[in-house]
Amino acid sequence: MEKVHKKGNLNNKDSSILLVDDSEDMLEVLRRNLSLKGYKTYSSQSVHEAIEILNSTTIDLVITDLKMPGVGGMELIKHIRANFKDIEVLVITGYPSIQGAVDAVKTGAEEYLVKSFTDEELFAAVKRAFSKLNARRATKLKSYLKIEPLQGIIGESQAINEVFNAIRKVSSTSATVLITGESGTGKELVARAIHYSSPIASSQFVPVNCGGIPEELIESELFGHLKGTFTGANETRGGFFHTADGGTIFLDEISNTSQSMQIKLLRVLQDKEVYMIGSKKPQKIDVRVIAATNVDLSSLVKKNQFREDLYYRLNVLNINIPPLRERGNDIFLLIQYFADKFARETGRPTPQFSDKALKVLQDHHWPGNVRELQNVIQSLVIMTEGNIIDVPDLPTILRFSALTERGITRTLAEVETEYIRNVLSNVDGNKTKAAEILGIDRKTLREKIKKSWPPEDK
């Protein structure tokens, strides 16, 4: 029966690494370097001893040599994959070969390092391994259930915790709040969290999309009108500010208001009163104002496109919501949350995501942020056949961006080397097939391999 270690997201102090190598010197180097980074390490000079440690100790990552006397590292990898679902494997070897790398990856290793690797290469490989492990655990163990969301905002990253702390601080006041952040980051959720965490939580919360109301109607919608004031005004009707009296009004996309409307809003904030269209008598209101924008209002002020006095009236307290790409492993919590949600709604089993699919989702830039992620997961739950979502199931734009974004900071040689590795892996190391796919002859492929990798172990 396969064993599963159930932990949440790991930091270095929580992470345990088993080192397996017949060289005591190599074990000592690995042990010293990883311990300095805060990892808890165990070591073994044989596969048999390593298996005993695995059976008695919770291990998160195994770093193993391939060639050892007696039973080798490949057999250890096979044992881990047959008996432990939740352990990452990093292979190190002093006898590198293309086929060895392909076999190790096919067997279940996540990373492959050639001796003598640098400390930086080791730490980077270990970090990548734990990143994959955290992603898998967050999406398979429903880690989002273990955290306490604030009014539906899910996350545990430092970036989102700063937002939580800001919400708690401003909710106890009645001051005006300006929420900033890119489209899709959840500005209305934050506004609702402020309201429902405040002393006026039992009062109305009235959201208004300023960008969705035609200019000729927005004054009437916000402040109301008297009967007969204009064509179609068949009755006296209060506006959104009247509805929100005693509670909170949320003015989303505030930057889309005209200069004339900005003057009227400034008067409301200054005097706490509104004029209905057609009335010369102001009406007192007691409304907390929360505004939101996805553009830089200060830059609009400099361009004379937004009133400076209104900007300062709105920006008494500010909460900036980080984009999804800056929220680290929160994306995995959100993936599982949305997958569970839409699976329940459609009566389907919750799908699982392959490690490669999770990597693509993690690396995507997400210009639409959480809203874009939600839409993608909903589509995947509905459209994907089977219970495993893999890279081919993902939208084309995600697969394409995964290729382009990863290459931005790399040299052409590095991109070419990785592509050749991927092709070789997909054809099980068959150089003839690989050369055909790459559109080059076998001799050229051998030369590229010779330049990119250490000499093969023949």
C-alpha positions in Angstrom: 0.0 0.0 0.0 1.4 3.4 -0.9 2.3 5.7 1.9 1.4 9.4 1.9 3.1 11.9 4.2 0.6 14.7 4.9 2.1 18.0 5.6 1.2 21.5 4.6 3.5 23.9 2.8 7.1 23.4 3.9 9.7 25.9 5.0 13.3 24.8 5.5 12.8 24.0 9.2 9.9 21.6 8.4 11.7 19.9 5.5 13.5 16.6 5.9 16.0 15.3 3.3 17.4 11.8 3.1 20.9 11.8 1.5 22.0 8.5 -0.1 25.6 8.1 -1.4 28.3 5.5 -0.9 30.8 8.3 -0.6 31.1 9.6 3.0 32.8 12.7 1.7 29.9 13.5 -0.6 27.4 12.9 2.2 29.3 15.2 4.5 29.4 18.0 1.9 25.6 17.6 1.3 24.8 17.4 5.0 26.8 20.5 5.8 25.5 22.7 3.0 21.9 21.7 3.5 22.0 22.0 7.3 23.3 25.5 6.9 20.2 26.3 4.9 18.0 25.0 7.8 17.0 21.6 6.3 16.8 18.5 8.6 19.0 15.8 7.0 19.4 12.1 7.3 22.1 10.1 5.6 22.8 6.6 4.3 25.6 4.9 2.4 23.4 2.1 1.0 19.9 1.7 -0.5 19.0 -0.9 2.1 19.7 1.5 5.0 17.9 4.2 3.1 14.7 2.1 2.8 14.9 1.5 6.6 15.0 5.2 7.2 12.1 5.8 4.8 10.0 3.3 6.7 10.6 4.8 10.1 11.0 8.6 9.4 8.9 11.2 7.5 11.0 12.2 4.5 10.1 14.9 2.0 13.0 14.8 -0.4 15.5 12.0 -1.3 18.8 13.0 -2.8 20.5 9.9 -4.2 23.5 8.8 -6.2 22.8 6.5 -9.1 25.8 4.2 -9.1 26.5 2.5 -5.8 27.8 -0.9 -4.9 25.1 -3.6 -4.9 21.7 -2.1 -5.2 21.8 1.2 -7.1 19.9 4.5 -7.0 17.6 3.6 -9.8 16.2 0.7 -7.7 15.7 3.1 -4.8 13.8 5.5 -7.0 11.5 2.6 -8.1 10.9 1.6 -4.5 10.0 5.2 -3.6 7.6 5.6 -6.4 5.9 2.2 -5.6 5.6 2.9 -1.9 5.5 6.6 -1.3 3.3 9.1 -3.1 4.6 12.2 -1.5 8.4 12.2 -1.7 10.4 14.1 -4.3 13.6 12.6 -5.7 16.8 14.4 -6.8 19.5 12.3 -8.6 23.2 13.1 -8.4 25.8 11.2 -10.3 29.5 11.4 -11.2 28.8 9.1 -14.3 26.5 11.2 -16.4 24.8 10.0 -19.6 21.9 11.1 -21.7 20.2 7.7 -21.3 20.9 7.8 -17.5 19.1 11.1 -17.2 16.2 9.9 -19.3 15.8 6.7 -17.3 16.0 8.5 -14.0 13.3 11.0 -15.0 11.1 8.2 -16.4 11.5 6.2 -13.3 10.4 9.1 -11.1 13.3 11.5 -10.4 12.3 15.2 -10.5 15.8 16.6 -10.8 19.2 15.5 -12.1 22.6 17.0 -11.1 26.0 16.0 -12.4 29.0 16.0 -10.0 30.7 18.4 -9.4 27.8 20.7 -9.1 28.0 24.0 -7.4 26.3 24.9 -4.1 24.0 27.3 -6.0 23.0 24.5 -8.4 22.2 22.2 -5.4 20.2 24.8 -3.6 18.3 25.7 -6.7 17.5 22.0 -7.5 16.3 21.4 -3.9 14.2 24.6 -4.0 12.5 23.4 -7.2 11.8 20.0 -5.7 10.2 21.5 -2.7 8.2 23.9 -4.9 6.7 20.9 -6.8 6.0 19.1 -3.5 4.2 22.1 -2.0 2.2 22.5 -5.1 1.1 18.8 -5.1 0.2 18.9 -1.4 -1.7 22.1 -1.7 -3.9 20.8 -4.5 -4.3 17.2 -3.4 -4.7 17.6 0.4 -7.1 20.5 0.2 -4.8 22.8 2.2 -7.2 25.7 1.8 -9.5 24.0 4.3 -6.9 24.4 7.0 -6.7 28.2 6.7 -9.3 30.7 7.8 -10.4 32.8 4.8 -11.4 36.4 5.5 -14.7 37.0 3.8 -13.9 34.5 1.0 -10.3 35.7 0.4 -8.1 32.6 0.4 -4.4 32.7 0.9 -1.5 32.4 3.3 1.3 34.2 1.6 3.0 37.1 3.2 1.6 39.4 0.5 -2.0 38.5 1.2 -1.5 38.4 5.0 -0.4 42.0 4.7 -3.8 42.7 3.1 -5.6 40.8 5.9 -3.8 42.9 8.5 -4.7 46.1 6.7 -8.4 45.0 6.5 -8.5 44.4 10.3 -7.0 47.8 11.0 -9.2 49.9 8.7 -12.4 48.0 9.5 -12.5 49.5 13.0 -12.6 53.0 11.6 -15.1 55.0 9.5 -12.4 56.6 7.4 -12.6 56.5 3.6 -10.5 53.7 2.0 -9.0 53.5 -1.5 -8.3 50.0 -2.7 -5.8 49.7 -5.5 -4.7 46.7 -7.6 -4.8 45.2 -11.0 -8.0 43.9 -12.5 -9.2 40.6 -11.1 -7.2 40.8 -7.9 -10.4 40.9 -5.7 -10.9 44.5 -4.8 -14.6 44.1 -4.2 -13.9 41.1 -1.9 -11.6 43.3 0.1 -14.2 46.0 0.3 -16.8 43.5 1.5 -14.3 42.2 4.1 -13.8 45.7 5.4 -17.5 46.3 5.7 -18.5 42.9 7.2 -15.6 43.1 9.7 -16.7 46.6 10.9 -19.2 47.7 13.6 -21.7 48.5 10.8 -21.6 44.9 9.4 -25.4 44.5 9.8 -26.0 47.6 7.5 -26.2 47.7 3.7 -23.1 47.1 1.5 -23.8 48.7 -1.8 -21.4 48.0 -4.7 -21.4 50.4 -7.7 -19.5 49.9 -10.9 -18.8 53.4 -11.9 -17.4 52.3 -15.3 -20.6 50.4 -16.1 -23.1 53.2 -15.8 -23.6 55.6 -18.7 -22.4 59.1 -18.0 -25.9 60.6 -18.5 -27.3 58.2 -15.8 -24.7 58.1 -13.2 -25.8 61.1 -11.2 -29.3 59.9 -11.0 -28.1 56.4 -10.0 -25.9 57.7 -7.3 -27.9 60.6 -5.9 -31.5 59.8 -7.0 -34.0 62.2 -8.6 -37.4 63.8 -8.1 -40.5 62.9 -10.1 -40.8 64.7 -13.4 -37.2 66.0 -13.4 -36.5 64.5 -16.8 -38.2 62.3 -19.3 -38.8 58.9 -17.8 -38.6 60.1 -14.2 -42.1 58.9 -13.4 -41.5 58.7 -9.6 -39.2 60.1 -7.0 -36.4 57.6 -6.4 -33.4 57.6 -4.1 -29.9 56.7 -5.4 -27.2 54.3 -4.3 -26.1 56.7 -1.5 -29.6 56.6 0.0 -29.6 52.8 -0.2 -26.3 52.7 1.6 -27.2 55.2 4.3 -25.9 53.9 7.6 -23.7 51.4 5.8 -21.0 51.3 3.1 -21.0 52.3 -0.5 -18.3 50.7 -2.7 -17.4 52.9 -5.8 -15.5 50.5 -8.1 -13.5 51.9 -11.1 -13.7 55.4 -9.6 -11.2 56.6 -12.3 -13.9 56.3 -14.9 -16.0 59.2 -13.5 -16.1 62.5 -15.3 -14.7 65.7 -13.9 -18.2 67.0 -13.2 -19.1 63.9 -11.3 -15.9 64.1 -9.4 -16.9 67.5 -8.1 -20.2 66.1 -6.9 -18.5 63.2 -5.2 -16.1 65.6 -3.5 -19.0 67.5 -2.0 -20.5 64.3 -0.7 -17.3 63.4 1.1 -16.8 66.9 2.5 -20.4 67.7 3.5 -21.9 64.2 4.1 -24.9 65.2 2.1 -26.4 64.7 -1.4 -28.6 66.6 -3.7 -31.2 64.6 -5.6 -31.6 65.7 -9.2 -34.3 68.4 -9.3 -34.0 69.2 -5.6 -32.4 72.3 -4.1 -32.5 70.8 -0.6 -29.6 68.6 0.5 -30.2 65.4 2.4 -27.8 64.3 5.1 -26.3 60.8 4.8 -24.2 58.7 7.0 -22.2 56.5 4.5 -18.8 55.0 4.6 -17.1 55.3 1.2 -14.7 52.7 -0.1 -13.4 53.3 -3.6 -11.3 51.1 -5.9 -9.2 51.6 -9.0 -6.9 49.5 -11.2 -5.0 52.5 -12.5 -2.6 54.9 -10.8 -4.8 57.8 -9.7 -1.8 59.9 -8.8 -0.6 59.8 -12.4 -4.0 60.8 -13.6 -3.9 63.7 -11.2 -0.6 64.9 -12.8 -2.3 64.7 -16.2 -5.3 66.7 -15.0 -7.5 63.7 -15.7 -8.5 63.2 -12.0 -9.2 65.9 -9.4 -6.3 66.2 -6.9 -8.7 67.2 -4.0 -10.9 64.2 -4.6 -7.9 61.9 -4.8 -6.7 63.0 -1.3 -10.2 62.7 0.1 -10.4 59.1 -1.2 -6.9 58.1 -0.3 -7.2 58.6 3.5 -6.4 54.9 4.0 -5.0 52.7 1.2 -4.9 49.0 0.7 -3.0 47.7 -2.3 -3.8 44.1 -3.4 -0.9 42.2 -4.8 -1.3 40.5 -8.2 -1.6 36.7 -8.3 2.0 36.3 -9.6 3.3 37.9 -6.4 1.4 35.6 -4.0 3.6 32.5 -4.2 1.9 29.3 -3.3 -1.5 30.9 -2.9 -2.1 29.9 -6.5 -2.2 26.2 -5.5 -4.7 26.9 -2.7 -6.9 28.7 -5.2 -6.6 26.0 -7.8 -7.9 23.4 -5.4 -10.5 25.7 -4.0 -11.9 26.5 -7.5 -11.6 22.8 -8.6 -13.6 21.6 -5.6 -16.2 24.4 -6.0 -16.9 23.8 -9.7 -16.8 20.0 -9.3 -19.5 20.3 -6.7 -21.6 22.6 -8.9 -21.3 20.2 -11.9 -21.7 17.0 -10.0 -18.2 15.8 -11.1 -15.4 14.3 -9.1 -12.7 16.9 -8.2 -9.9 16.5 -10.8 -6.2 16.2 -9.9 -3.5 18.2 -11.6 -0.3 16.7 -12.9 3.0 18.2 -11.7 3.7 19.6 -15.2 0.3 21.2 -15.4 0.8 22.8 -12.0 4.1 24.1 -13.1 2.6 25.8 -16.2 -0.2 27.3 -14.1 2.4 28.6 -11.6 4.6 30.1 -14.3 1.8 31.9 -16.2 1.8 35.7 -15.8 -2.0 35.8 -15.0 -2.8 39.3 -16.3 -6.4 38.7 -15.2 -5.2 37.5 -11.8 -7.6 35.5 -9.6 -10.6 36.1 -11.8 -8.7 34.7 -14.8 -7.6 31.7 -12.8 -11.1 31.0 -11.6 -12.4 31.1 -15.2 -9.6 28.7 -16.4 -10.3 26.2 -13.6 -14.0 26.3 -14.3 -13.4 25.6 -18.0 -11.0 22.7 -17.2 -13.4 21.1 -14.7 -16.2 21.2 -17.3 -14.3 20.3 -20.5 -11.6 17.9 -19.4 -12.4 14.2 -19.7 -11.0 12.0 -17.0 -9.8 12.9 -13.5 -6.3 14.0 -14.3 -5.6 17.5 -15.8 -2.4 17.5 -17.7 -0.6 20.1 -19.9 -2.4 19.2 -23.1 -5.7 20.0 -21.3 -4.7 23.5 -20.6 -5.8 26.5 -22.8 -3.4 27.2 -25.7 -2.5 30.6 -24.3 -1.2 29.0 -21.1 0.9 26.5 -22.9 2.3 29.1 -25.2 3.1 31.6 -22.4 4.9 28.8 -20.5 7.3 28.5 -23.4 7.9 32.2 -24.0 8.1 33.4 -20.4 10.6 30.9 -19.3 13.0 31.9 -22.1 13.1 35.6 -21.4 16.1 35.6 -19.1 18.0 32.7 -20.7 20.5 32.5 -23.5 19.7 30.9 -26.8 22.0 28.0 -26.0 20.2 27.3 -22.7 16.8 27.3 -24.4 18.1 25.0 -27.1 19.7 22.6 -24.6 16.5 22.3 -22.6 14.5 21.7 -25.8 16.8 18.9 -26.9 16.6 17.3 -23.4 12.8 17.4 -23.6 12.8 15.8 -27.0 15.2 13.1 -26.0 13.1 12.4 -22.9 9.9 12.0 -24.9 11.5 9.5 -27.3 13.2 7.5 -24.5 16.7 8.6 -25.6 16.4 7.5 -29.2 18.7 9.8 -31.0 17.5 8.9 -34.5 13.9 9.8 -33.6 15.1 12.9 -31.7 17.1 14.1 -34.7 14.1 13.6 -37.0 11.8 15.7 -34.7 14.5 18.4 -34.3 15.0 18.6 -38.1 18.7 17.9 -38.0 20.8 14.9 -38.8 22.1 12.5 -36.2 25.7 13.8 -36.4 24.6 17.3 -35.7 22.6 16.1 -32.7 25.6 14.3 -31.4 27.7 17.4 -31.7 25.1 19.5 -29.8 24.9 16.9 -27.1 28.6 16.9 -26.8 28.7 20.7 -26.3 25.8 20.7 -23.9 26.5 17.7 -21.7 29.5 16.1 -20.1 30.9 13.0 -22.0 28.6 10.1 -22.0 29.3 7.1 -19.8 29.9 4.4 -22.4 
